[in-house]
């Protein structure tokens, strides 16, 4: 039996993750490289390193039980593989930074500009996601290594929920809430939520789009925290939501993990105050 690291689910998941991250030779992206509205040709220093670190952390975390036997508590491998969620949070910080930075050249707010932003994001996200989902489903029904058909948890309902990125299982911890057919897709709900809030902000203001986005996200976060938990919660893994409609579909928006996008936007806006030297090199992409 091949280890999970080489199984179809993990291989496809890693492939989707690398495509999402827009590494230098990829043109299909999800977590970054958004809406290049006359964006500078300068390449951001450090982003590629952070992306690579985040990918490594997530891959090691997903393969904790198959790649490493008898992990010693407190060891470096134990620390890295048990904190893979940190890699996801790095993705979100990068996403907040890139979106804020790449839209700096937009000088005037408008519904058309906002709609254009969302349309471009849709076509960068959804076609790729559906292709990978379809490939995974086909490989899952027919096990590539054993030559047998195996349905497992892959039900029609689960697939439909995955198509709409709306999977929810009450026994899955926050901030995941539901694995879906393609397990790495749970992060897309947060990305899409962030894009929508950012696009709404662009309708009202171009100059202060990041500020308005931050205000909206924080307002929803605080309201949701008190509504669902009764107090302010800052731990992303301690934010359960009820298994009721519409809470199970929208409650995730109040999870503290959304604050990572704000951190990324703060860094992007701070960059304008300190100049470009710390953020760019002079090589053209």
Secondary structure, 3 states (H helix, E strand, C coil): CCCHHHCHHHHHHHHHHHHHHCCCCCCCCCCCCCCCCCCCCEEECCHHHHHHHHHHHHHHHHCHHHHCCCCCCCCHHHHHHCCCHHHHHHHHHHHHHHHHHHCCCCCCCCHHHHHHHHHHHHHHHHHHHHHHHHHHHHHHHECCCCCCECCCCCCHHHHHHHHCCCCCCCCCCCCCCCCCCCHHHHHHHHHHHHHHHHHHHHHHCCCCHHHHHHHHHHHHHHHHHHHHHCCCCCCCCCCCCCCCCCHHHHHHHHCHHHHHHHHHHHHHHHHHHHCCCCCEEEEEC
